C-alpha cells in the first residue's frame, strides 16, 4: 500500500484540483446568471482557459489512478506521478497568468 502520508497528500492534491475546476465553473455560472453571458474573452485567453481545464482534468485522472493503483516497491511510479503533477500545476499557473493578462 501507499504510505499514509503519500495517500493523504494525493487526496489533498485531488481536492485542490477539484476546487480549481469548481471555482471556474462557479465563476462561469455567476457570470451567466447575472449578465446572461459568459465572460467576454477571445484568442489567447480562450487558449489559456482550455489549457487550464485540460491540466486540471489530466491531474484529476492521474491522481485517481495513483490512489487506486498498486504501488511499486521502488517508488518510481510515485516519483513520476509527482513530477507530472508539478508540471501540470506549473502549466496551469502559467495559463492562469495568460488568462488574467489577456482577459
C-alpha positions, 0 to 999 in steps of 0.5 A: 500500500501507499504510505499514509502520508503519500495517500493523504497528500494525493487526496489533498492534491485531488481536492485542490484540483477539484476546487480549481475546476469548481471555482471556474465553473462557479465563476462561469455560472455567476457570470451567466446568471447575472449578465446572461453571458459568459465572460467576454474573452477571445484568442489567447485567453480562450487558449489559456482557459482550455489549457487550464481545464485540460491540466486540471482534468489530466491531474484529476485522472492521474491522481485517481489512478495513483490512489487506486493503483498498486504501488511499486516497491521502488517508488518510481511510479510515485516519483513520476506521478509527482513530477507530472503533477508539478508540471501540470500545476506549473502549466496551469499557473502559467495559463492562469497568468495568460488568462488574467493578462489577456482577459 
